[in-house]
Amino acid sequence: MPNLDRRRFLRDAAASTALVTAGGLASTSLGAPAASAAPAGAARRRPGPVSFRWWGTAGWRVDIGGRTVLVDPFLSRIDTGLFAGAFKDSTPLEVDTAVVDSYVDRAETVLVTHTHWDHFMDVPYIAGRTGARVFGTLTAYHLGLAYGVPSGQLSAVKGGEVMDFGDYTVEVVASLHSRNGSYAVAFPGVRVNPPAKPATIADLPEGDTLNYVLRVADGPTVFFMGASDFVARNLTGIAPDVAMVALNSTTVTVDYVARLMAALDHPKVVVPVHFDNFETELRNPPTVAPADRTRLDRLIASVRESSPRSRVLVPEYGTAYHF
């Protein structure tokens, strides 16, 4: 049993009366808002029900009353051949606007962990459609400009920023991208100037990686990952209630789960993400490649071993979770 400090004990005790709940959504309303806007004057109190809906990969929709935050929204789910053993880095970037429109009715804030296609490619279209402000690395900023997103909707962040939105705050945490079996990062690189408009998935480099911490007024503190590596020192003191943890695709990162659980002070709830085949339709149950199913089972077992007080919640698409 890990040692738990007094802050963690009191926090867990206070949270013990609020169980994680989930409610299914009709297939035609996966993106529907959770509740109407809060009354005026309630900026420092929870404005209404808070729901978290997984959109596959590392993507989330968070509804805080009448306000909506998106994390790595990737809905087009284009076929690159990745899961069929025939990966093509020349795959065109073709946003499926009909699918995106069916999920995204509004957004005010979009948080981008890094700029690989399965995290970023739909973001410029969503920004143009909703007017949302996009937060990401300097690479995300320059790629946004390349797509024609107005600079006034783009905010470059590095890590360390804590931004106040009234009903919620967002803390940016500098992080790392996962590495493959050869200890390399897929499509490495940054964009220090606006490039030509990207045409293929290879035109969207990693561009550095961030984590985000969303703290809801009178609600949960939630940690979001987009890739399976981290800087342990940067996580000190966050102690989230919920951690969205990316599935590790290799074992080259030493003690990935155990170190992460310790760095996050053993979250009450751990939610695996980025375990699905993100080139298939968003339909439950999620499609999981056999190798990723094995890795998912190992991740769950590792969480239970290294953080036995944490509950593991394996999400389904579009289900509203309330923490």
N, C-alpha and C positions, 0 to 999 in steps of 0.2 A: 504493500500500500504506500503510495507516495506521501511525503510529508506535505501537509496542507497548512498554510499560514492562517492567521486569525481573519484577515480580510477575506480570503477565499472561503473559509468556513462560514462566516457570516453571510457572504453573498449567496452561497449555495443554500444555506438555510432559508434565506428570504425567498429564494426562487423555488423552493421545494413545493410551494402551494400552487405554482403555475406550471402545469404539465405542458409538454409540447403537444399540440393538437393539429390535426390536418383535416381539411374538407375538400372533397373532390369537386371539380368544376366541369360543367358541360363542355363538350368538345368544341362548341361554337363560341365559348366565352373564356378561353384560357387566359386572355389578356385583360379581362374585365377588372375595373377598379374594385377595391375591397370595400370602400365606404365613401360617403360624401365628405366634403371638406369640413374642418372643425370650425366652431363659432369664432367670431372675432375675439381677440384678447386671450386666446389660449395658446399663444406661441411657445410658451415654456412648459406646456403640459401636453401629454399625448393627445393628438387631435382626433383620434378615432382608432379603430382596429388597425393593427399593423400585420401585414401578411407578406410572406416570402414565397415566391413561386420560382422553381427551377426551370430554366429554359434549355437544359442540356449543356454539354461541355462545361464551361465555368460561368455560364450566363444565369443571371437572376433578375427578376422584377420584384421590387420592394414597394409596396403601397403603404404609405403612412397617412391615413385618412385620405384626403383628396390629393396628396402629393405622391409622385412616382419617381423612384430612383432605379436606374438600370445598371447592372454590372456585366461587362463583356457580352452584350446581347448579340448572339450569332444564331440567326434563324434560317438563313438561306441553305445551310448545310449542303454545300455543293460537293459533287463526287470528284475527288482527286485521285482515286484508286488506292488511297492510303491503306484501307482496311482489306483490300483485295490483293495486296502484294504487288501492285502495279502503279506506284505513286508517280505522278507527273507534276513536276514543279512548274510546268508551263500551263497548268489549268487556268482558264480565264476567270477573272473575278466578275461573276454575274450575280448581282443581287436579285433575289426572288421577291420582287416588290409586293406581289399578291400575298405571299406568306407573311412577310414582315408586317404589312398593313393589317393582317388579320389578328396579329398579336399586339401591335403597338398602337394604342389609341392616344397615348399621351406620355410625356416624360419631361422632367425638368432638369434632371442631373443624370449624366452617363459617366460611369467610372470605368476606365480602360486599364487593365493590368499590364498588357503589352500588345504589340501591334501585329502579331501573326494573324493570318487570315481568319482563323477560327475564333478570334476574339475581337477583331477590329473591322472586318470588311463591310459589315452592315451598318457600322456606326455613322459614317458620313450621311448615308441616306436617312437614318433615323433622326440625326441632328437637323437635316434640312426639312424633314416632315414635321417635326415637333417643336423646333426652336430650342431644344435642350442644350444646356451647356455641357461640353465634353471636357473631362479631366483626364490627363494622361501625361506621358513623358514628352520631352521635347520632340522626339520622333513622332509621337501621335499628333502633336501640334502641327508639325510641318506636313505630315501626310494629310491631315485635315484640310490644310490650306490647298494642297495639291488637288483635293477633291472639290474645292470650291466652297468649303464651309467658311463662313465669315470669321475673321479673327476674333470678333467680339463674343463668339460662342465657344472659343477654344481657350483652355487654361492649362498651361504647362506646369507640372509639379514634379518634385524630385524625391520627396520623402521628408517627413518632419512637419509638414504643414498640418494644422488642425483648423478646419474651416467650419464656421457656424452658419447653419441654415435655419435656425429658429427651432423647428420641431425636431431637428436632428443635427448631429455634427459628423464630419468625415475627417478622419486622420489618415494621412498618406504615409506608408511605410516602404522605404527602399528595400528591394528584395532581389532575388535571383531567379533565372529560368532554370528548369530542369535540364539535365544532360543525358545524351543517349549512351549506349553501351561503349562508344568510343570516346566518352568524356567530352563530347562536343555539343554545342547548341545548334539546333536547326535554324537556318537562315539568320545567322548573326549579323549584327551591324546596326548602325544608327543613321538617322537623317538629320544633318545639321542645317540643311536648307530645304525649302520646298522642292521636291523632285517633280518630274513629269507625272501626270496622273497614273497611278498604278494600273497595270493591265492584267498581270498574272499573280498567282499566289507568291511567287518568288520575289515580287516587288514589295512585299510587306515583310520587312525584317522584324526580328524580335524587338529591337529598339529599346533595350533595358526593360526591367520588370519591376512592378510595384504590387504591394498588397494594400488593402483598404480596411479601415475599421469604421463601421457605422454604429454610432451611438444614438439611439432613439430616446427622446425625452420621455421619462417615466416608462421606458421600455428596455429591450435587450441591447447589449453590446455584441456586435457580430463582426467576425473577422473573415475577410474574403481573400482567397488565393486564386491565382490563375495559372500557376505552374508549380511543380513539386520540388521547390528548393526555397531556402529562406536564409536570412541572416539572424541568428538566434539573438544576438545582442540588441537588434532593432525591435525585438518583440517584448523586451523587458517591461513589465508594468501594465501591459495591455489587458491581460486577464479577461478575455471575452467570455460571455455566457455561451456563445455558439461559435464554432469554427467550421467554415466551409473549406475542406481540405482536399487539395488536388491529388488524384491518384498518381503514384510514382510509376513511371513506365520502365525504369531500370533500378538496379540496386547500387549504382555507383555513388550515391549520396549516403554517407555513413549514418546509420541509425536514424533514418529520416523521421519515422513516426515518433519514436521515443523522445528524440531531441525536440521535435516540434511540440509534443504534448507538454514537456517540461517548460519550454520557453513560453508557452501560452498559459502556464499555470493550470493545466488540466481542465479544459473547458467542460461545462456541464453537458453540452451536446456537441457531438462531432458529426458533420454531414459530409460524406465523400462526394466529390464532384470530378468532372472530367474523366469519368470511367466509361461513358457510353460511346457507341459508334455514332459519331456526330456527322456522318454522311448518310444517315438514314432518316426517315420521316420522324417527326416528334409525335410518337404514338406509344402509349403505355401497353405493356411493360417496356421500358427502354431496351433497345438492342445493345447487347454487350458482347464484344468479341471474346472467344474462349480464353485467350491469354489474359485479357483484361479482367475477365471474371475471376481467374485465379489470383491476379494481383489484388483485386478488390477484396477477396476473401482474406488474403494475407494482411491487407491494410486494416480490416476490421479486427482481425485477431491481434494485430500489433497494438491497436488502440486499447483493446480490452486488457491486454497484458501490461502495457505501460501506463495506462490511465483508467483503472478499473471503475472509478466513480463516474466516468464519462458515459453518456448514453450515445450509441451510434444510431443515426437515422439515415437510412439509404433512401434518397428522394425519388419521387416519380415526377414526370413532366407535368407542369401546370397545376399541381396540387397546392392549395394555399396552406402554408404552415404558419403557426402562430407560436412564438417562443415567449 
